[in-house]
Amino acid sequence: MNRFIPVDRQTNYVLPPSVDNWLPDEHLARFVVDVVEQLGIKALLGAEVDEP
């Protein structure tokens, strides 16, 4: 009994894959993104960046 699914590696995605579909809700990467979004990085990027 074959349990493998054939894959065509030459076919591209029609739409870019969403990371939300690939990472579990409690994945560390989601936490890191949330923390980075809260950082004030205006000084790192320059004065021309407007922080929300």
Steps between C-alpha positions, in 0.01 A plus 500: 500500500658825381453791742707751306335782308663579165634856478572700188797712611502693172160661563513842667247629749208688349510734801783545747456268797394659826717440805179506703408168341835339579572608856304386805331777701750468788815490284796710622520682166158656562618629838815649344294680234271646767796624705679653201182683396491665843860619490572863421736457205472858371854579616637196320329575168535878494276796567302464174311195635166575664410271789129410527 
